[in-house]
Amino acid sequence: MMLNTLDAAIFEAVINISEGRDVSRLTALRHAAGPALLDVHSDPDHNRSVFTVGADAMGLVLKSAQALTEAAVRTIDLADHDGVHPRFGVVDVVPFVALDGGLVAEAIDAAHEFGAWAGTTLDIPVFLYDMATNPSPQTHRRSLPEVRRGAFVDIAPDCGPSQPNPRSGAIAVGARMPMVAINVLTDLPIERAAEVAAQVRESSGGLRGVRALAFDTPELGGVQVSMNLIRLADTSTEAACRAVSELVRLAGGRVLDFELVGLVPLADWQSWSDDFRRESSIGIVDTVERRWSAHHRNNPR
């Protein structure tokens, strides 16, 4: 089933915040994000929420990301945080995305503007990554895993103070192509799930563009193989999930559920088989483009 894409260019930011349990706090953060908010995914095991904001103008996305970030650093203290997901900031990761690949310069400019603002106004160290460090695909771009490993040790902040903010930590700010974050919930023990994650992870010789970790998620009733699919043209969401499902089966386990974190680009969703759409329960309403279209109809400027 092929569906027409929208005429309007769509921009998004996917703000990862270290809070996934306090309902009243999450409600306040939703309000802070304003009319550009398209989706919120919260996970109590990770104690993390992913806020997707989108608009047909990058300026509106930037404004929403700033308002949400300001509200989060005002109300959350990293010292009180615990959760299974790695993090180094209250507002942990802020990537800017142009769904139209020809407009990536706008995403890069937004990342630089956001980084300078957070470093100066909020006094939080900012580490740039992906295309925000270097727009040329022929030269090295600092990856998000590199930032996590090297921050304050091998890598100095690009903006803001040289040491972590005592309350808010640091922020990784990027510009990148569209990607998908998806969790495969299994009944495997954590050790076996970690082996599956290593087998599909590109850095371990697995699938191209796949980053994967395993997390024990008792609130969900199983163990996750959690994936970030950063090059969808090389490995689609369906291909990655099929590979994990087969490895889980070979390890003697079962797949219990698929959990999309945030939204999926329409082009990737269109490539899936009908069987996988049914199995995953991920519909066209979960694509960035359709969510923005519906949101825009209900909230015209």
C-alpha positions in Angstrom: 0.0 0.0 0.0 1.6 3.3 -1.1 0.4 6.6 0.1 1.2 10.0 -1.1 3.6 12.0 1.0 2.7 15.6 2.0 3.6 18.6 -0.1 4.9 20.5 3.0 8.4 20.0 4.3 8.3 18.6 7.8 10.9 19.2 10.5 11.1 17.5 13.9 13.1 17.3 17.1 13.1 14.2 19.3 13.8 15.3 22.9 14.8 12.6 25.3 14.1 13.5 28.9 15.2 11.6 32.0 11.7 11.3 33.5 9.3 8.5 32.8 7.4 7.9 36.0 6.0 11.1 37.5 2.6 11.7 35.7 2.1 15.2 37.0 5.6 16.3 35.9 5.1 14.7 32.5 1.8 16.4 32.1 3.5 19.8 32.8 6.2 19.0 30.2 3.6 18.2 27.6 2.0 21.6 28.1 5.5 23.2 27.9 6.1 21.7 24.5 3.1 23.6 23.1 1.2 23.0 19.9 4.1 21.4 18.0 4.0 18.3 20.3 3.2 15.2 18.1 3.9 12.3 20.4 5.2 11.3 23.9 6.5 7.9 24.8 7.3 7.2 28.4 8.9 4.2 30.0 9.0 3.7 33.8 11.8 1.1 33.6 14.0 3.4 31.6 12.6 6.4 33.6 12.8 8.2 30.3 10.4 9.9 27.9 10.8 10.8 24.3 8.9 13.9 23.2 8.5 14.3 19.4 7.8 17.8 18.2 7.2 18.7 14.6 6.2 21.5 12.3 6.5 22.7 8.7 8.9 25.4 9.9 12.1 24.6 11.8 11.7 27.8 13.8 8.6 26.4 15.4 10.4 23.1 16.2 13.3 25.0 17.8 11.0 27.1 19.9 9.1 24.1 21.2 12.4 22.2 22.0 13.7 25.2 23.9 10.4 25.6 26.0 10.4 21.9 26.8 14.1 21.9 27.8 13.7 24.9 30.0 10.7 23.3 31.8 12.6 20.0 32.3 15.8 21.5 33.7 13.7 23.7 36.0 11.8 20.7 37.5 14.1 17.6 37.3 17.3 17.0 39.3 19.6 14.4 37.7 20.9 13.5 41.2 17.5 12.0 42.0 17.3 9.9 38.8 17.5 6.2 38.4 16.7 4.0 35.4 18.1 1.3 33.2 18.8 3.6 30.2 22.2 5.3 30.0 21.9 9.1 30.4 24.1 12.0 31.3 21.6 14.8 31.4 18.1 15.8 32.5 17.5 16.6 28.8 19.7 13.9 27.5 19.6 14.0 23.7 18.1 16.6 21.3 18.4 15.7 17.6 16.9 17.9 14.9 15.7 16.3 11.7 14.5 17.4 8.3 12.4 14.6 6.8 13.3 16.1 3.4 17.0 15.2 3.0 17.5 18.3 0.9 16.8 20.5 3.9 19.4 19.1 6.3 21.2 22.5 6.5 18.2 23.8 8.5 18.5 20.9 11.0 22.2 21.7 11.4 21.5 25.4 12.0 18.8 24.6 14.5 21.2 22.2 16.4 23.9 24.9 16.5 21.4 27.6 17.7 19.9 25.3 20.3 23.3 24.3 21.6 24.5 27.9 21.9 21.3 28.8 23.7 21.5 25.9 26.2 25.1 26.5 26.9 24.7 30.2 27.5 21.2 30.6 28.9 20.9 27.4 30.9 24.6 27.0 31.8 24.6 23.4 30.6 27.4 21.8 28.7 26.5 20.8 25.2 28.1 18.1 23.0 27.3 18.2 19.3 27.0 15.0 17.4 26.3 13.6 13.9 25.8 16.2 11.2 26.0 19.0 13.8 29.7 18.2 14.1 30.4 17.8 10.3 27.9 18.1 7.5 30.1 16.2 5.0 29.4 12.4 4.8 32.9 11.9 3.5 34.6 12.9 6.8 34.2 11.7 10.4 31.1 12.7 12.3 31.1 12.3 16.0 28.4 9.7 16.9 26.1 9.7 19.9 27.8 6.6 21.4 31.2 8.4 21.1 29.8 11.4 23.0 28.5 9.1 25.8 31.9 7.3 26.1 34.1 10.4 25.9 32.2 13.3 27.4 34.4 15.4 29.7 37.2 12.9 29.4 38.3 12.7 25.7 35.7 15.2 24.4 35.2 18.8 25.7 31.8 20.4 25.4 31.2 22.4 22.3 29.1 25.0 24.2 28.6 26.0 27.8 30.7 25.2 30.9 33.5 22.7 30.9 32.0 20.6 33.7 28.6 19.0 34.1 25.8 21.1 35.6 25.3 19.8 39.1 21.6 19.6 38.7 21.1 19.1 34.9 24.2 17.3 33.7 24.9 17.8 30.0 23.0 17.6 26.7 23.9 15.9 23.4 22.6 18.0 20.5 22.6 16.6 17.0 21.3 17.0 13.5 20.6 13.7 11.8 18.6 11.8 9.2 15.3 10.2 10.1 15.7 7.0 12.2 13.6 4.6 14.2 13.8 3.5 17.8 12.1 0.2 18.5 12.1 -2.3 21.3 11.5 -6.0 20.9 10.2 -7.4 24.2 11.2 -11.1 24.8 11.0 -13.7 27.5 14.7 -14.4 27.3 16.9 -13.9 30.4 18.9 -10.7 30.2 22.2 -12.5 29.4 20.7 -14.2 26.3 19.0 -11.0 25.2 22.3 -9.2 25.5 23.8 -11.8 23.1 21.0 -11.2 20.7 21.6 -7.5 20.8 25.3 -8.0 20.2 24.5 -10.2 17.2 22.4 -7.6 15.4 24.5 -4.6 16.4 26.6 -3.2 13.5 29.6 -2.5 15.8 29.7 -6.3 16.6 29.5 -7.3 12.9 25.7 -7.3 12.7 23.2 -5.4 10.6 24.2 -2.1 9.0 23.0 1.0 10.8 21.7 -1.0 13.9 22.6 0.0 17.4 21.3 -2.4 20.0 21.3 -3.0 23.8 19.4 -5.3 26.1 17.5 -4.0 29.1 15.6 -5.8 31.9 12.1 -4.2 31.9 10.0 -5.9 34.7 7.3 -3.3 34.4 6.7 -4.5 30.8 7.0 -8.2 31.8 10.1 -9.2 29.9 13.5 -8.2 28.6 14.0 -5.7 25.8 16.3 -5.9 22.8 16.3 -2.1 22.3 17.4 -0.8 18.8 18.1 2.5 17.2 18.0 2.1 13.4 20.1 5.0 12.1 20.3 4.1 8.4 16.9 2.9 7.3 18.0 2.6 3.6 20.4 -0.1 4.7 18.3 -1.9 7.3 14.6 -1.2 7.6 12.6 -1.6 10.8 11.0 -4.8 9.5 14.4 -6.3 8.6 15.8 -5.5 12.0 12.9 -6.9 13.9 12.7 -10.0 11.8 16.4 -10.6 12.5 15.9 -10.2 16.2 12.8 -12.4 16.2 14.8 -15.2 14.5 17.7 -14.9 17.0 15.3 -15.0 19.9 13.7 -18.1 18.5 17.1 -19.8 18.1 18.0 -18.8 21.7 14.9 -20.7 22.8 12.7 -17.7 23.6 9.7 -15.9 22.3 8.9 -12.3 21.1 6.2 -10.9 23.3 5.7 -7.5 21.8 7.1 -4.7 19.5 7.3 -1.2 21.0 7.8 1.8 18.8 9.5 4.7 20.6 8.3 7.9 19.1 7.2 7.9 15.4 8.4 6.2 12.2 9.1 7.9 8.9 6.4 7.2 6.3 8.9 5.9 3.7 10.1 3.2 6.1 6.5 2.2 7.1 5.5 1.9 3.4 8.3 -0.7 2.9 6.9 -3.1 5.5 4.9 -6.2 4.7 1.2 -6.3 5.7 2.1 -9.2 8.0 4.7 -7.1 9.9 2.3 -4.2 10.3 -0.2 -6.6 11.9 2.3 -8.2 14.1 3.8 -4.9 15.3 0.5 -3.1 15.6 2.2 -0.1 14.2 -0.1 1.8 11.8 0.1 4.7 9.5 -1.1 6.9 12.4 2.3 6.2 13.9 4.2 7.9 11.1 5.6 11.3 11.5 3.9 12.6 8.3 0.4 11.3 9.1 0.7 12.4 12.8 1.7 15.9 11.7 -1.0 16.1 9.0 -3.7 15.2 11.5 -2.3 17.5 14.1 -2.0 20.4 11.6 -5.6 20.0 10.6 -6.7 20.2 14.2 -4.3 23.0 15.2 -3.9 25.3 12.1 -1.7 28.3 12.6 
